[in-house]
Amino acid sequence: MDIDVIIILLLLLGAMAAYIPVYMALFFTGLLGFVFFAPETQTLMLVQGFFKSMDNFALVVVLFFILCGNIMTAGSIVEKLIKFVNALVSWLPGGLGMAGCLGCGLFGAISGSTVATVVALGGFMIPALMRKGYPENYSVGLMTTSPNLGIIIPPSISMILYCMITNVSLQGLFLTGFVPGVLIMAMTCLYTYLLFRSGTVVQQLPFPGLNEILSVLKECFWSLMLPVIIFVGTFSGMFTANEAAVVACVYAFIVELFIHRTMKFRDVKKVVVNSAVTSATLLIIVAGATCFGRYLTFENVPAKIAEAVIGNITSPLMFLIMINLFLLGVGMFMDVISATLIIGPVLIPLLPTFGVDFMHFGLLMTVNLAIGYCTPPVGVSMYIAGAIANKNIIFVTRAVIPFLLIQLAVLLMMTYFPDMVLWLPKAMGFWEEIDSSIPAL
């Protein structure tokens, strides 16, 4: 690798180590690379590319899913989703912990964001679990890792960005997230059951009666219809993913303003402004990542990496092992948005050589980077959960280990058994067999 590329990469790592905001680190290191190591014409084209990267229709869906998540957080939809799943599993050993995990799955099925899920549900569930006698390490570990379902179960912001750079079917990639999401929830609930089956640690509630279940279902009906509308509308062809996000926002506003009446009209402006600020932050990161990515492309870095990998790895099995290890390492230092936009274009050209399906790889990248939210030193979910529980990063790191092992086990299964996650998009008609379909390993 050329010395100028090494200098720029070291500058990027140094900027991130100095806690310079990600968008600034990406943009200014990419800009310095063009100013000092690229022709003037390339630098002028960078300005155009900077603004063009944000002028992408695919990013509209991200804006509205962020808005939908903020509406739920400001209103009572989150509370009612938790109440519903708690009624279903509260009679089991560790039922409230199971409810927290299932609640993350339901919230993730609407918001598409891990950070939004850990903020909304972590702040609500961690104190609730501790009040009910659940151990601190279990409570913190569960509500730090379960929000990863926010970007694994569709809709997922990282999946949207991956489709933006690959033109893979968004509905198809969304469908691949259901199986690993359900597996993570099932295995986490099983672990919780085995942990508390003795019944001596936390109090076990009695089995709810039919009238109680019907009463809770009636109370939570309008909240439960939100993910139903998104999934049925998107996968039935009634509307696109972009339209689904808009419909979800309108529906959430109607429910909170006129049915639940937990949000006032004066709160709408605050929710919209907060969502706009979050979306603007995302757009700046996208622009900075695009700037840095263009510099890497100008220096032909992706091709050089591809050549080095192909020259040293010949087995698809070994390639997938190295990719998982690499992405897990990347997730420790970069957020999922930046990593998808920067690492994705570098690795995607390698996939046909090793027969890896593009849709399958999009899911692998999403799950690997989701796990990065719960690994030091830059695991955002760890710092949020630690602040909620008033615990340091060492305590949180130890607390998440059992739950991360569950997610790593699911990652290994879907890595080497791709049909386990691809059968759903195939059955729904959102997948086309191409030359890069994965061979038998």
C-alpha positions in Angstrom: 0.0 0.0 0.0 1.3 3.5 -0.9 2.7 5.7 1.8 0.1 8.4 1.1 -2.7 6.0 1.8 -1.0 4.8 5.0 -0.7 8.4 6.2 -4.4 9.1 5.6 -5.4 5.9 7.3 -3.2 6.8 10.3 -4.7 10.3 10.4 -8.2 8.8 10.5 -7.4 6.3 13.3 -5.7 9.1 15.2 -8.7 11.4 14.8 -11.1 8.7 16.0 -8.8 7.9 19.0 -8.9 11.6 19.9 -12.7 11.4 20.0 -13.1 13.8 17.1 -16.7 13.4 15.7 -16.9 10.6 13.2 -18.2 12.8 10.4 -15.4 15.3 10.8 -12.7 12.6 11.0 -14.0 11.0 7.8 -14.5 14.2 5.9 -11.3 16.0 6.7 -9.0 13.0 6.3 -10.6 12.4 2.9 -10.3 16.1 2.0 -6.6 16.1 3.0 -6.0 13.1 0.9 -7.4 14.8 -2.2 -5.7 18.2 -1.5 -2.2 16.7 -1.0 -2.2 13.5 -3.0 -4.8 13.9 -5.8 -5.0 16.1 -9.0 -6.9 19.4 -8.7 -9.7 18.2 -11.0 -10.4 15.3 -8.6 -10.6 17.7 -5.7 -13.2 19.9 -7.6 -15.3 16.8 -8.3 -15.3 15.9 -4.6 -17.4 19.0 -3.8 -20.1 17.8 -6.3 -19.9 14.3 -4.9 -20.2 15.6 -1.3 -23.7 17.1 -2.0 -24.8 14.4 -4.4 -24.3 11.7 -1.7 -26.9 13.4 0.4 -29.3 13.8 -2.5 -30.4 10.2 -2.4 -34.1 9.1 -2.4 -33.2 6.0 -0.3 -32.3 8.2 2.6 -35.9 9.5 2.8 -37.0 6.2 4.4 -34.4 6.6 7.1 -35.8 10.0 8.0 -39.3 8.7 8.5 -38.4 5.6 10.5 -36.4 7.9 12.8 -39.4 10.1 13.2 -41.6 7.1 13.8 -39.3 5.8 16.6 -39.3 9.3 18.2 -43.1 9.4 18.1 -43.3 6.1 19.9 -40.8 7.2 22.5 -42.6 10.5 23.2 -46.0 8.7 23.4 -47.2 5.5 25.0 -46.7 3.0 22.2 -43.5 1.7 23.7 -45.1 1.2 27.1 -48.1 -0.7 25.6 -45.8 -3.0 23.6 -44.0 -3.9 26.8 -47.3 -4.4 28.6 -48.5 -6.8 25.9 -45.4 -9.0 25.8 -45.2 -9.0 29.6 -48.8 -10.3 29.8 -47.8 -13.1 27.4 -44.6 -14.3 29.3 -44.8 -12.8 32.8 -46.0 -16.1 34.3 -42.8 -17.9 33.1 -39.6 -18.0 35.2 -37.7 -14.7 34.3 -40.8 -13.5 32.4 -40.1 -9.8 32.8 -36.6 -10.4 31.3 -38.2 -12.2 28.4 -40.7 -9.3 27.9 -37.7 -6.9 27.7 -36.1 -9.0 24.9 -39.4 -9.4 23.0 -40.2 -5.8 23.5 -36.9 -4.9 21.8 -37.9 -7.0 18.9 -41.2 -5.3 18.5 -39.7 -1.8 18.9 -37.0 -2.7 16.4 -39.7 -3.8 14.0 -40.7 -0.2 13.8 -37.8 2.1 14.5 -34.9 0.4 12.6 -32.3 1.7 15.0 -30.3 0.1 17.8 -29.6 3.3 19.6 -33.2 4.4 19.6 -34.2 1.0 21.0 -31.7 1.0 23.8 -32.6 4.6 24.8 -36.4 4.0 24.7 -36.6 0.5 26.2 -33.3 0.5 28.3 -34.4 3.5 30.2 -37.7 1.9 30.9 -36.7 -1.8 31.5 -33.4 -1.7 33.4 -34.9 0.1 36.5 -38.0 -2.1 36.2 -36.0 -5.3 36.2 -33.9 -4.2 39.2 -37.0 -3.3 41.1 -38.4 -6.8 40.6 -35.2 -8.3 42.0 -33.4 -9.3 38.8 -29.6 -9.2 39.2 -27.9 -6.0 38.0 -25.6 -7.8 35.6 -28.4 -9.7 34.0 -30.6 -6.6 33.7 -27.8 -4.4 32.2 -26.5 -7.2 29.9 -30.0 -8.0 28.6 -31.0 -4.5 27.8 -27.6 -3.6 26.3 -27.6 -6.5 23.8 -31.3 -7.1 23.0 -31.6 -3.6 21.3 -29.4 -5.1 18.5 -32.6 -6.5 17.3 -33.4 -2.9 16.2 -31.2 -3.2 13.1 -31.5 -7.0 12.6 -35.3 -7.2 12.5 -36.6 -5.1 9.6 -36.9 -2.2 9.0 -33.2 -1.6 9.5 -31.3 1.7 8.8 -28.1 -0.2 8.1 -29.8 -2.5 5.6 -31.3 0.5 3.8 -27.8 2.0 3.4 -26.4 -1.3 2.2 -29.1 -1.5 -0.5 -28.2 2.0 -1.4 -24.6 1.0 -2.3 -25.4 -2.4 -3.9 -28.9 -2.1 -5.5 -29.9 -5.3 -3.7 -33.7 -5.7 -3.2 -34.6 -3.8 0.0 -37.6 -6.0 0.7 -35.6 -9.1 0.2 -32.8 -8.0 2.5 -35.4 -7.0 5.1 -36.8 -10.6 4.9 -33.4 -12.1 5.7 -33.5 -10.4 9.1 -36.5 -12.2 10.5 -34.9 -15.6 11.0 -31.8 -14.4 13.0 -34.0 -12.0 14.9 -36.4 -14.7 16.0 -33.5 -17.0 16.8 -31.8 -14.4 19.0 -35.1 -13.7 20.9 -35.8 -17.5 21.3 -32.3 -18.3 22.6 -32.2 -15.3 24.9 -35.6 -16.3 26.4 -34.4 -19.9 26.8 -31.3 -18.6 28.6 -33.5 -16.5 30.8 -35.7 -19.4 31.6 -32.8 -21.7 32.5 -31.3 -19.0 34.6 -34.4 -18.3 36.7 -36.2 -21.6 36.6 -35.5 -22.3 40.3 -37.9 -19.5 41.1 -35.9 -18.3 44.1 -34.2 -15.2 42.6 -37.2 -13.3 41.2 -40.9 -13.5 41.9 -42.9 -15.5 39.4 -46.4 -14.1 38.5 -49.5 -16.3 38.2 -50.7 -17.5 34.8 -53.0 -14.7 33.4 -56.6 -15.5 32.8 -58.3 -15.3 29.4 -60.2 -12.1 30.4 -56.9 -10.5 31.5 -55.2 -11.3 28.2 -58.2 -10.0 26.2 -58.2 -6.8 28.2 -54.5 -6.2 27.6 -54.9 -7.1 23.9 -57.8 -4.6 23.6 -55.7 -1.9 25.3 -52.6 -2.5 23.2 -54.4 -3.3 19.9 -53.6 0.0 18.2 -49.9 -0.2 19.1 -49.6 -3.7 17.9 -51.1 -2.8 14.5 -48.2 -0.5 13.8 -45.6 -3.2 12.9 -48.4 -5.2 11.2 -49.2 -2.3 8.9 -45.4 -1.9 8.0 -44.8 -5.5 7.3 -48.1 -6.4 5.5 -48.0 -3.2 3.4 -44.4 -3.6 2.4 -44.3 -7.3 1.6 -47.7 -7.5 0.0 -46.8 -4.8 -2.5 -49.4 -2.3 -1.3 -46.6 0.3 -0.8 -42.8 0.6 -1.0 -40.5 0.7 2.0 -40.4 4.5 1.6 -44.1 4.8 1.6 -44.3 2.3 4.5 -42.2 4.7 6.6 -44.5 7.6 5.9 -47.6 5.6 6.6 -46.1 4.4 9.9 -45.4 8.0 10.9 -48.9 9.2 10.1 -50.5 6.2 11.8 -48.3 6.7 15.0 -49.3 10.4 15.1 -53.0 9.5 14.8 -52.8 6.9 17.5 -50.9 9.0 20.0 -52.9 12.2 19.4 -56.4 10.9 19.0 -56.6 7.4 20.4 -54.1 7.1 23.3 -54.1 10.9 23.7 -50.6 10.8 25.4 -49.2 13.4 23.0 -50.4 16.9 22.6 -50.3 19.0 19.5 -47.6 21.2 21.1 -45.4 18.1 21.4 -45.4 17.5 17.6 -43.0 20.3 16.8 -40.5 19.0 19.4 -40.7 15.5 18.1 -40.3 16.6 14.4 -37.4 18.9 15.2 -35.5 16.2 17.2 -36.0 13.8 14.3 -34.7 16.4 11.9 -31.6 16.9 14.0 -30.9 13.2 14.2 -31.5 12.8 10.4 -29.2 15.7 9.7 -26.5 14.1 11.8 -26.9 10.9 9.8 -26.7 12.8 6.5 -23.4 14.5 7.6 -21.9 11.1 8.4 -23.1 9.8 5.0 -21.4 12.8 3.3 -18.2 12.4 5.3 -18.1 8.6 4.6 -18.6 9.3 0.9 -15.8 11.8 0.8 -13.4 9.3 2.5 -14.7 6.5 0.3 -14.0 8.5 -2.9 -10.4 9.0 -1.8 -10.0 5.2 -1.2 -11.5 4.6 -4.7 -9.1 7.2 -6.2 -6.2 5.4 -4.7 -7.5 2.1 -5.9 -7.5 0.7 -2.3 -10.5 -1.7 -2.8 -8.8 -3.3 -5.8 -5.5 -3.7 -3.9 -7.3 -5.2 -0.9 -9.2 -7.6 -3.2 -6.0 -8.6 -4.9 -4.3 -9.3 -1.5 -7.2 -11.3 -0.2 -7.7 -13.4 -3.4 -4.0 -14.1 -3.5 -3.9 -15.5 0.1 -7.4 -17.0 0.6 -8.8 -19.6 -1.7 -11.5 -21.3 0.4 -14.9 -19.7 0.8 -15.0 -21.1 4.3 -11.8 -19.3 5.3 -13.0 -16.1 3.5 -16.2 -16.1 5.6 -14.3 -16.7 8.8 -11.9 -13.8 8.0 -14.8 -11.5 7.0 -16.6 -12.1 10.3 -13.5 -11.5 12.4 -12.7 -8.4 10.4 -16.3 -7.0 10.7 -16.4 -7.7 14.4 -13.1 -5.8 14.8 -14.5 -2.9 12.7 -17.6 -2.8 14.9 -15.5 -2.2 17.9 -14.3 1.1 16.5 -16.9 2.4 14.0 -20.6 2.9 14.1 -22.8 0.8 11.8 -23.6 3.6 9.4 -20.0 4.7 8.8 -18.8 1.1 8.6 -21.5 0.1 6.0 -20.7 3.1 3.8 -16.9 2.7 4.0 -16.2 -1.0 4.4 -19.1 -2.2 2.2 -17.7 -0.9 -1.1 -14.3 -2.4 -0.2 -15.6 -5.9 0.5 -18.4 -6.2 -2.0 -16.1 -6.6 -5.1 -14.7 -9.7 -3.4 -18.0 -11.6 -3.1 -18.3 -13.0 -6.6 -14.8 -14.5 -6.4 -15.8 -16.6 -3.4 -19.4 -17.2 -4.4 -21.0 -15.2 -1.6 -24.5 -14.0 -2.2 -24.8 -10.2 -2.0 -28.1 -10.4 0.1 -26.5 -12.9 2.4 -23.5 -10.7 2.9 -25.7 -7.7 3.7 -27.2 -9.6 6.6 -23.8 -10.8 7.8 -22.5 -7.2 7.8 -25.6 -6.0 9.6 -25.4 -8.6 12.4 -21.6 -8.2 12.8 -21.8 -4.5 13.1 -24.8 -4.7 15.5 -22.7 -6.8 17.8 -20.1 -3.9 17.7 -22.7 -1.7 19.5 -22.0 -3.9 22.6 -18.2 -4.3 22.4 -15.6 -1.8 23.8 -14.1 0.6 23.3 -16.7 2.4 21.2 -19.8 0.4 21.9 -22.5 3.0 22.0 -25.1 0.8 23.7 -22.7 0.0 26.5 -22.3 3.6 27.4 -26.0 4.4 27.3 -26.9 1.3 29.4 -24.1 2.1 31.8 -25.4 5.6 32.2 -28.9 4.4 32.9 -27.8 1.9 35.5 -25.0 4.1 36.8 -22.4 1.4 36.1 -18.9 1.7 34.6 -17.8 0.2 31.3 -16.0 -2.7 32.9 -19.2 -3.9 34.7 -21.2 -3.5 31.4 -18.6 -5.4 29.5 -18.8 -8.4 31.8 -22.6 -8.2 31.9 -23.0 -8.5 28.1 -20.8 -11.6 27.6 -23.5 -14.3 27.9 -25.9 -12.5 25.6 -23.1 -11.7 23.0 -22.3 -15.4 23.0 -25.9 -16.1 22.0 -25.7 -13.6 19.2 -22.3 -14.9 18.0 -23.8 -18.5 17.9 -26.6 -17.2 15.7 -24.1 -15.4 13.5 -22.1 -18.6 12.9 -25.3 -20.5 12.0 -26.4 -18.1 9.4 -22.9 -17.6 8.1 -22.4 -21.3 7.1 -26.1 -22.1 6.4 -27.1 -19.3 4.1 -30.3 -21.0 3.0 -31.5 -20.7 6.6 -31.9 -16.9 6.0 -32.4 -16.8 2.2 -35.4 -19.1 2.0 -37.8 -16.4 3.1 -36.9 -13.8 0.4 -36.8 -16.7 -2.1 -40.3 -17.8 -1.1 -41.6 -14.3 -1.3 -40.1 -13.6 -4.7 -37.6 -11.0 -3.7 -34.4 -12.9 -4.5 -32.9 -13.9 -7.9 -30.3 -16.6 -8.2 -27.1 -15.1 -9.5 -23.6 -16.4 -10.2 -22.5 -15.4 -6.7 -24.8 -17.8 -4.9 -22.8 -19.5 -2.2 -21.4 -22.9 -3.1 -21.5 -25.9 -0.8 -18.8 -25.5 1.9 
